[in-house]
Amino acid sequence: MKVHHLNCGTMRPWGVPSGLVCHVLLVETPSGLALVDTGLGLGYGRAPGKLFGPSRFYVRPVFDEAEAAINQIRALGFDPHDVRDIILTHFDADHVGGLADFPWARVHLTGDEATAALAPRTVTEKARYLPAQRDHHPDLVRHHPEVGDQWHGFATATELTEVADGVVLLALPGHSRGHAAVAVDAGDDRWILHAGDSFYHHGQIDGHSRAPIALTGMERVIAYDWPKVRDNHHRLAELWASGDPGLQIVNAHDPALLRAVRNTA
């Protein structure tokens, strides 16, 4: 499957000089198009408070209509109505802001994340899962990755065959209650692993650099389960260190990783 790497939202948090992106995958499947996350979307420009909440004053999204997934899809020559499936790493505002731009699409996520978004139970969950994000009543398709269905050593995985063969949802809770990563078979013995917000900066897994303190502090404050976040860092660091030439690891917000994968695409 051909995979396009899009930046669907730029953010300028305090203390992060390089800024953040909203790295979205556009996947050409045999039956249509699929998105992994959606970025900010067109609605942010109309109602930032309702769709993002107070955290926007820290992460400081820079709204640009040209970055909206639906406009980038058009610019690539595709019909947005061919986006039949959206796979979410989780339901945070900077990942679901574009859902309403594709109201016809099925939205795939873990059952735990769907439950958290619809019935938040902690103060942090109530702040991150805003009703306006689902005012259009998206068709949520809940998945329950099973233990024992392994992918590259990840013990909890499920292949989303209703989207396409070679699209795998991996349960990686920690950042949020039902956070997931998404693996896509890009052909030629090459896989792309979109780790979502399992880590924020390449320095957390590559062993060669250091993430900005402001970024790691934000990561810890918002984490649903910090020990699990740390476990995910260690597991992804092991995978990175393996040097598998057939695997590219990206995340949702690191601009360096987005540049790197675009340079090798």
FENSULJO-V264686 format. One record per pair of residues at least 24 apart in sequence whose C-alpha atoms are under 7 Angstrom apart, sorted by the first residue. I is the first residue (numbers start at 0). J is the second residue. D is the distance in whole Angstrom. If there is no record, write none. Layout:
<<I J D> <I J D>>
This chain:
<<0 26 7> <0 27 6> <0 28 6> <0 184 6> <0 185 5> <0 186 6> <1 26 6> <1 27 5> <1 185 6> <2 26 5> <2 27 6> <2 185 7> <4 261 7> <6 66 6> <7 37 7> <7 38 5> <7 39 6> <7 66 5> <7 67 5> <7 68 6> <8 38 6> <8 39 5> <8 62 7> <8 66 6> <9 60 6> <9 61 5> <10 58 6> <10 59 5> <10 60 4> <10 61 6> <11 58 6> <11 59 5> <11 60 6> <12 57 6> <12 58 4> <12 59 6> <13 57 6> <13 58 7> <14 213 5> <15 211 6> <15 213 7> <15 214 7> <19 252 5> <19 253 6> <19 254 6> <20 252 5> <20 253 6> <20 254 6> <21 93 7> <21 251 5> <21 252 5> <22 250 7> <22 251 5> <22 252 6> <22 257 7> <28 163 6> <31 81 5> <31 82 6> <31 83 6> <32 81 6> <32 82 4> <32 83 6> <33 82 5> <33 83 6> <33 84 5> <33 85 6> <34 84 6> <34 85 5> <34 86 6> <35 85 6> <35 86 5> <35 87 6> <36 85 7> <36 86 6> <36 87 5> <36 88 7> <36 94 5> <36 95 6> <37 68 6> <37 94 5> <37 95 5> <37 96 6> <37 97 5> <37 98 6> <38 93 5> <38 94 5> <38 95 6> <38 96 6> <38 97 6> <39 67 7> <39 93 5> <39 94 7> <39 95 7> <39 96 4> <39 97 6> <40 67 5> <40 68 7> <40 96 5> <40 97 4> <40 100 7> <41 67 6> <41 97 7> <42 96 7> <43 96 7> <49 131 6> <50 92 6> <50 96 7> <50 129 7> <50 131 6> <50 132 6> <51 92 5> <68 97 7> <69 100 7> <84 162 7> <88 178 6> <88 179 5> <88 180 6> <88 181 7> <88 195 6> <89 177 7> <89 178 5> <89 179 7> <90 116 7> <90 128 7> <91 127 6> <91 128 6> <95 132 7> <96 132 7> <99 135 6> <102 135 7> <102 137 6> <105 138 5> <105 139 6> <105 140 7> <106 137 7> <106 138 6> <106 139 5> <106 140 6> <107 139 6> <107 140 5> <107 141 6> <108 140 6> <108 141 5> <108 142 6> <109 141 5> <109 142 5> <109 143 6> <109 177 6> <110 141 5> <110 142 5> <110 143 6> <111 176 6> <111 177 5> <112 176 6> <112 177 4> <112 178 6> <113 141 7> <115 176 7> <123 221 7> <144 169 7> <144 170 6> <172 227 7> <173 222 6> <173 223 6> <173 224 5> <173 225 6> <173 227 5> <173 228 5> <174 222 4> <174 223 5> <174 224 7> <174 228 6> <175 222 6> <175 223 5> <176 223 6> <188 245 6> <189 245 4> <189 246 6> <190 245 6> <190 246 5> <190 247 6> <191 246 6> <191 247 5> <191 248 6> <192 247 6> <192 248 5> <192 249 6> <193 248 6> <193 249 5> <193 250 5> <194 249 6> <194 250 5> <195 250 5> <195 251 5> <196 250 6> <196 251 6> <197 228 7> <197 231 6> <197 232 7> <198 232 6> <198 250 7> <199 252 6> <199 253 6> <200 253 6> <203 232 7> <204 232 6> <204 235 6> <204 236 4> <204 239 7> <205 236 6> <205 239 6>>
